[in-house]
Amino acid sequence: MAKVGLDGHDVGARVIARGLLEAGMEVIYTGIRRTPEQIVRVAIDEDVDVVGISILSGAHMALIPRVKNLMNEAGAQDIILVCGGVIPQEDIPELQASGVSQVFLSGTTVADIAKYVQFAVDTRNQKSDALK
Amino acid sequence: MKHESPAMSPAQVNEIEAEHARWIEQVYEPALERTPERRAFEVDIGERIEPLYSPATLVKAGFDFSKDVGFPGEYPFTRGDSATMFRTEPFVISAYSGYGEATDCNRRFKKLIELGAEQILVALDLPTQCGYDSDDLMSTGEVGKVGVSIDTLADMELLFEGIPFNSVKRVGTLGNSIGPIVLAMYAIVGEKQGLAPADYVVNLQNDPLKEYLARGTQIIPAAPAAKIAVDPVEWCATHAPNWSPITVCYNHLNAGGAGSTWGAALALGNAIHYLDLLVARGIPIDSVAPLFHMFPDERHDFFVSVANLRALRKVWARLLSERYGATDLRSLALKTTVYGHGQETLQEPLNNIVRIGFGTLAYVLGGASYVYIASHDEAVGTPTEETVKVATRTQQIIAHEHGFTDTIDPLGGSYFVETLTKKTADDMWQHIERIDAIGGALRVIDSGFGRDVMNRGAQKRQQRLDRGDRPWVTVNIHPQVPNVPNTAFRLDPTTTERQHSRTAKIRRERDNAHVQHALDTIDRACVSGENMMGPVMEAVRAYATVGEIAERWRRHFGSFEPATSF
């Protein structure tokens, strides 16, 4: 779970991190005000399956695709990227085109996010198993 | 209403207590056997709301009219911070606004004043609040987004072009981590407008300690940040005693999960830390306490909100009197700033007008002094001109229609509200003692205690919502799909570029030797611990950028470390 940019509002990020932990997942929270570079470094160092980015400041179009690009450059294409926050409908297709797997809007329950994360990881693992 | 209370004889009190118990056992509970209660009626602060309140409830809570309530403008100020309250002048209609760069934003301010806003609080963008220039790499994507971008004094001059500071009741901004810089900007622009400090009022939030627990615009570690924040307070005590350079807040603490009672206590703990720093400088308490305001917050429960404001004034008066020996009425009577909110939704956002109206009304009934209000699209982003207009009119309707402001403290004496007020004040006081025992505000931050209180609260709130214990129309009652409409405010895409070129021009044209000299003086003040205001005033006057000044602080004090617990 990560907060990118200068947005310091992290209630949502903390609540979801705790919810995923209680759903049996291992969760690392980066804390607020991380750069895309810092987030990608943590994701690779900690060998995570999924990076979830919470952003409410409106800087999502400048920062989230950058996280995906940096992951690709670092050879970490298989890390699943999801994001949530205040994101206008019209930005969602562009975010998805840049490689974001899912955009969660306010009102999503923690249980639904946990379900999605599990599903996305299982699907990815099945695909990579099939290739072996 | 203790037994010696002249309002009721002991025999009458006993009779009411017996009657209350009889009604519960013989009337209410048997009725529940036929139809059970709808839900648990536990409010956000954790209090279970009773089916009925009566004088018996007050007796049980140890309520004493003279000690707990009293009269407006008199100790303990539960009923109001002034004698006449809204009878002579309703609360100050305040607007928090800002976006883009200064010239765009200036037009919005003029529009707001035309609508009737009596105070303009500038919303700064995140780079400015976090001490980065608009062209810093850290500012990517954030320039002008959640507020206006201010790099130098030149931006501030443009922002208030044609708006003399004395044409409104107060001007100001949050500037929680850059207090001395923004205070200097208001002082110097005022001077350039031909005004003396006595001619206008500057209000700052300038409360860095809460940033470490919520909100997150901190620049340096907490201890030096608190020191830098009280420098402007000391400066104002001498040069501008009519200004209000510090507003200790719990809106973000509450929203971040603390709940309003713990939020108040954490904020009061922060206020104690600031006051202690000032008193340690040998400044008399009655010279600085009147410069402190507080920013309460309770957006879940209407009656808790009324009680919270009443309780806060009472606890503040007790704290200032008992702990600091303050005697000046202006030290003891706490002025409050509030920001009217409800639990706003992205689902059918027009409904937020009603939620925000009720949330704001609660603050007004609680006797708030300065009232801001959210626009109904604020959950989405910067409000549009249309939604700001609805919000301003909502404030005016509450101020003037329905008779909401006709009598002072209209809910005073309500069995329910007085019980809640008494309990809330008692809890706040106990929590303050707990914070004292931990070692004060800085320990609350670095021990993780504050963060734990907030994490637990945020978690509990989410669970109540997910379980449906907390009804929320269009979310868990008649649920609708959330929608961030495409009509949301969109920033002019040339904003960042225009801001960059103005700042680049200033950097070329200013006296760079003067800037360098002023920045070096800031370095020396970091080392010596002298008041930061003098050196910062000189740097701002020389058109040093916000980033250049903050960088000196970062270099000397180091950067903050983000908390990673959840």
Interface residues (C-beta under 8 A of the other chain):
Chain A: M1 G5 L6 D7 G8 H9 D10 V11 A13 R14 V15 A17 R18 G19 L21 V27 I28 Y29 T30 G31 I32 R33 R34 T35 S57 G58 A59 H60 M61 A62 L63 V86 I87 P88 Q89 E90 L105 S106 G107 T109 V110 A111
Chain B: L126 P127 Q129 C130 Y132 M138 S139 T140 G141 E142 K145 V146 E211 A214 R215 G216 T217 A255 G256 G257 T345 L346 Q347 A379 V380 G381 N455 A458 Q459 R461 Q462 D466 V475 P482 N483 V484 P485 N486 A488 L491 E561 P562 A563 T564 S565 F566
